[in-house]
Amino acid sequence: MPFLAIGEVSGLDQAIAETNRADYGLTAGIFSKRDAEIARFFDEVEAGVCYVNKRTGATTGAWPGAQPFTGWKGSGSSGKGGCGPYYVAQFMREQSRTVIET
C-alpha cells in the first residue's frame, strides 16, 4: 500500500539524505525554481520516477507511453520499467538472417 511521509528538513541536503535512507524508491518529487537544485535532485535522489513542480498526481506514477514506471531498491526487482517507449524491446531477442541465392 503506498504511503506519503512528510517531515520538516533544514534544506536540500537533508531532504535528499532522508529520502535516500528509505528502503523503497518508487517516486520522488521536489518543488523548486532553482536549476542547480533541480539538477542535484535528479542526480542524487534514489527513485525510479522523479518529478519537479508537478502539482497534480505527483506521486501516482509515470505518463504511460512516455515514461517508464519502475522503482529502485525495495520498490522494484527487475529494473525493467513498464509503459515506457523502450519497454517491449527489453524482452525481444535479436536475430540476424542471411539467405544467399544459389
N, C-alpha and C positions, 0 to 999 in steps of 0.2 A: 504494500500500500504506500503510495507516495506521501511525502510529508514535506513541510516547509519549516525551516528553523530560522528565526530572526533574532539577532543579537546586536548589541551595540559594540562597535570596534573603534579603535583610535585612528585608523586610516587604512589606506590600501594595503600596506604591508601586512597588517594583522588580518584584514579581510581575506586576502589570498591564503595566508597561512592557516587560518581557521577552516576555510573551505577545503583546502587540500588535506587537512587532518581527517576528514570524514572517510569512512570505509567505502563510500559509494561516490560515483561521479557521473550521473546521468546528464543533468543540465546545470548550468550556472549562468547568472546574469549580473550585469552591472549597469548603473546609470551614471554617465559621465559625458562631459563635453570636451575633455582634455585628451588629445590624440595620444600623448605619451602614456596616460593611464590605460586607455583602451588597448594600445599595443601591448603593454605589460600584462594586462588581464589575459588577453588571448595567448600570450607566450607562456604564462606561468600557471594558469588555472588547470586543474586536472579533472576535466569533464568532457564528455563526448559531444554535447550540443551546447553551444555558448551563444549568448545574446548580449547586445549592448543597446540600451534605450528602447527595448521592446515593452511597451506598456500593457498590451493585452495578450494574454496567453503566454507569458514569458517563460513558464515552466511546463508547458504542455507538450513540447516536442518540436520536431523539425517540420519544415514545409515539405510535404510529400512531392517527390519528383524533382526537388531542387536541392535538398539537404539530406544526408544520411542520418538515420536515427539510431545512435549507438551510444552506449555508456562506457565509461572507463572503470577500472578497479572492480568493485563488487557489483556494479551495475551492468556489466557485460562480460561475457566469457569468450566470445568468438572474435571480436574485433571487426566483425562484418556488419556494417550498419545497413538497415533496411530502408527502402524507399528512395535512396539517392540515385543519381544518374548512372553510377557505376555498379550498382548492387548486383544485378543479374550477371554481369560479366565476371564477377568474382567466382562464380560457380561453373563457368564454362571451361572446357578443355580445348586448347588449340590443336589443330591437326593440319599438316601440310600434305597436299596430294599432288603427285606429278604423274601424268599419263603421257607416254611418248608413242606417237602413232607409228606403226610399222607398215 
